[in-house]
Amino acid sequence: MNERLRVAVLDDYQHVARQSADWGPLDALADVVVFHDHVADEAALARRLAPFDVVCVMRERTPVTATLIAALPRLRLIASTGRANASIDLDAAAARNIKVVNTNYASTPTIEFTWAAILGLARNLANETASVRAGGWQQGMGVELAGKTLALLGLGRIGSAVARIGQAFGMNVIAWSQNLTSEHATEHGVERVEKDALFARADVLSIHVRLSERTEGLVGRKELALMKPTARLVNTSRGPIVDEAALIEALTTGRLAGAAVDVYEPEPLPSDHPFRRLPNVLATPHIGYVSEEMYRTFYGDTVRNVVEWIGKVNP
C-alpha cells in the first residue's frame, strides 16, 4: 500500500484557500496542510517543508530557489498559481525531475485595481477616510483626471486595457516600452513617445511591464527627476522595476506629488518601511490580482492539477 502523499499550501494570508475551491478530491488522496503565515528564512522554510511531496505556491510569495529545492529530498511536484512563475528555479526542478504545473490567469482584477489605485491617489482617499474615522473632516483637495496625461510604461494586455479606461475618463494617453512600436500604440489610440518624454509629460505614470533583467530598476532617479512635481506614480506590476530608494526620496522631498504602490521587494513589506507612513503614498499589500473570482481559478486549478498528477504517479 502506497504511503499517503503530503501537500503543503503556502502563504494563505487571508485564510481563504479552503473556501475558494472544493478540496475534497485532493483530501481523499493526500494529507493537505495549509499555512497562513509567511516564512522568509529559507532554512526555516526548508525545515517546514521537508516532510512534503507537493508544495503549492501562490504567485511569487515564496520563491522556490535551487537551494530550497536541494534541501527538500521528498519534493516531487511544485504547483504554482498563474501561467508562469519567475521565482521558481525551473532548471533546478528539472534536474531533480520535479514537475512544475501552473493555473489559468486573467488580467481583469489587476486592470480594475489599477484604476482603483489611480482614483484613490488622485482624490486622496486614504487620508480622507482616515480623517473621517478619526473624527475629522476634509483634509485637502483631489485632482481631476479629465484632460490630464496618462503615461503607460508598457502597453501589453494590461496596459492597453488601462489605456481604454483612461480614454473614457477623457485623459490623453501616451506609452513607451523597449519593444513598443508606433503601429501597436496607434491600434489602441495611444501616442507612442520616447522614454524621457513619457516621464516628462506624465500626470499619472502607471507601470505595466514584466520584471526582467531589462526592466529591473527601469524607473530610477534620472527618470523620476524628469517628472513634474505634480505627477503621481502607480506601480501594480513588480516592486524592483522602480528604484525604491529614489522613489522614497522623491516623495519625501516633494519632487513627486504621490505614489500608489501595491508591489514591493521584499514582501510582506517590513513594518518600519517608509511606505507605511508617508502621507503621499497609497500603499496596498499586493492585492492587484486578489479577487474572489481569481482565487477560485487559482485554487480550483491547483486542486485539479495536483489530483491529476497523483493519478499519474499513483495509479
N, C-alpha and C positions, 0 to 999 in steps of 0.2 A: 504494500500500500504506500503510495507516494505521500511524503510529508507535505502538510499544507503550506502553501506559499504565504509569505508575509509582504504586505503592501503598505508603504508609508505615503501619506498625503501631506505635503509640506505647506506651511505658510497660509493656513486658512485664517487669515487675520480677523475676518468678520464672523467666523463660526457659521458659515453658510454652505459649506461643501455638501453636507449630508442632505440638506433640504433642496439643493439645486439639481439633484439627479436621483434616479432610482438606483441605489447601490445594492439592491437585493441580489441581482445576478452575480455580482462580484463577491458579496459576503458569503454566498453559497460555496464559493470556490477557494477563498483565501481569507486570511486574517488581516483586516484593514484597520490601520491606526491613523487617525487624523491629528496632526499637530497644528496648534493655533498660534504658537509663538514662532519667532524668527531666531535662528541660531547663526550668528555671523562668524564665530570662531570655527575654522574648518576642522580642527582637531576634535572639538566638542561635537561638531556635526557628524564627523566620521564615527564617533563612539555611539551616537544616537542611531545612526542608520546601519550600523554593522549587521544587525540581525535580519535585514530586509532584502528580499529578492527583487522587489519592484519599488521604484521611487517615482512619485508623481509630483511634478513641479508646476507652479503657477508662473507662467512667463519667466522673467529673469530674476524673480525674487531671490532665489537661491542658485548661484552659479554651480554647475556641475563640472568642476575642473578635472584636469588629468590627475592631480594629486588626490583629490577626493575619490575619484574612480579607483585609483590604485589602492586606496585604503578600505574599499568595500568588496571583499572577495566574493560575497554572495550575490552581488548585484547582477541582474540579468536583463532588466528592462528599465528604461527611462521613459516615462510617459509625460510629455510636455503639453501645455496648452498653447494655442497659437499655431500658425502654419510653419514657423521657424523659430529657433531659439539660439541666439548668438552666444549665450552664456553656457552652453553645453559644449564640451570639447568632443566633437564628433569623431575626430581621429583616435583619441584615447578610448572612446567607447567601441569603435570598430575594431581596434587592436585586441580588445577583450571579448569580441563577439557579443557585445551588449547591444541589444536592439533599441533604437530611439523612435518613438512614434509621436505624432502630432495631431492636433484637432483642427476643426474648422475655425474660422475667424471672420468677423465682419467689422468694417470701419465705422459703422453708424454711431456707436457710443462715443468714440473719440471725436468725430466730427461735431456731434451735438455738444459735447463737453467743451470743445474749443470755443464755441460761441458763448457758452455759459461763462467761461473764464474771461473772454473779451468784454462781455457786457458787465460782468461783475466788477472787473477792473475799471472800466470806463465810468461806471456810476458809483464807485467806491462802496460797494455793497457790504464788504466785510466790516469796515469801520462803522458804517451807518447802522448795521444790525447790532454790532457790539454796543454802540451807544444806546440804542433802544433797550437792549437787555439790561444795561447798567442804570436805566432810569433817565437817560439823557434824551437828546433830540438831535436835530440836524447838525452835522459836523463840517460839511464842506459842499463843494459843487462838483457834479459829474460833468462829463463832456459828451456831446453828441457825436455819432459816428457818420451820419449823412454828410457827404462832401469831403470826408477825410480819406486819407490814403492807407489802404490795407496792403502791406508788403508781405509777400509769402516767400519764405525760404523753402522752396520745394513746391512743385505743382503736380504731384502724383495723384494717387487715388484720394487721399485725404485732402491734400492741398487744393485740388480742383473743386472738391465739394465745398470746402470752406470759402473758396472764391465765389461760388454761386450765391452763397448766403450773404457774403459781403456786398455783392452787386445788388441783391434785393434790398439791402439797407441803404443803397444809394452811395456806396463807397467806390472810390477809384482803386482798382486792384492792379498791382504790379507784382512781378515774380522774378526770381533768379534761382538757379542751382547750377552745378557744374555741367549737367547734361541737358539742361532745358534749352529747347530750340524756340525760335520766334514762331514757327509754324504751330507747334504744340500749344504755346501760350495763346496764339490767336484763336485756335479752336475753342478755347474756353473763355474768350472775350477778355483776355488778360494781356497787359503790356509786359513784354519781356524787357528787362533792363539789365545793365551791368551790375556787378556786385556792390560797388561803392554807392551807386545810385539807389539801390534797394534800401540801404541803411539810411542814407541821407534824406530820402523822400518819405520814409515811413512815419505815419502817425501811430499805427499799430503794426508791429512786426510779429508774425506768427510763424513758428518753426515746424516744418513738415518734411524733414529728410531723415533717412535711416542713419543710425550711428555706425560709422566705419572708420577706418584709418584716415580717409579723406575728409570726414566731417567732424572728427573729434577736435574740439577747440576752434571750430569754424567761425563762431561768434566770439571774438576776443576783444581786447582793449581797443585795438585800432578800429574795429567795426562799430563798437559801442560809442566811440568818440565821434563818429560820423553822424550819429543820430541826434535829432532835435531834443532839447531839454524837455519838451512837452510830450515826447513819444513814449510809448509803452511797449514792452516786450512780453510775448506769450510763448511759453515752452511746454507743449504737451507731447513732445517727441521723446528725447532722451537727455538726461542731465549733462553728460560730458560734451555735448555739442556746443554748449556755452561755457566759456571760461568763467567759472563761478566766482572767483576772487575779483575779476574785473567787473562782473555784474554787481556784486555787493558794493564795490567802490563807487560805481556809477549811481546806484540807488542811494547810497549814504550821503554822497556829496551833492545830490540834486542834479547830476548830469543827465539823469533819466527820470521821467516822471513816475514810472511804476513798472511792476512786472507781475505777471501771473505765472506761477511755477508749479508744475504738477509732477516733475521728474527730477531725480537727484542722483548723486553719486557720493556716498553710499546711500542705500535705503535699508530700513527706515531712516528718516532724517534724524541726526543726533539732537538730543533735547536742548542743547545750548546753541543750536545753529542760528545765525543772524536772520535767516528767512522766517524764523518763528516769531520774531519781534519787530522787524522793520515795518513801519506803518504804511509804506507804499508798496508792500508785497502782498499779493493774494496767494497764499501757499496752500496747496491741497495735497493729500497723501497718495499720489499716483493712482487716481481714480478715473482717469480719462477713459479707460476701457471697461470700467467696472459698472455693469448693469445686470439686472436680474436675467435679462434675455441672453446676454453674453455668457454669464456664468452657467446658465442651463446648457448652452452649447459646449462650453469648456468641460464641465464636469460630466455631462452626459456622454460626450465623445470619449472622454478619458475612461469612463467605466467600460464602454463598448470596446475600446482599444485593448484594455488590459484583459477583459474576458476573452476576446478573440485570440490574444497571444497565449493565454493559459490553455485554451483549447488546442492550440498547435503544439505546445511543449509538453502538455499533459493530456493527451487524447484519451 
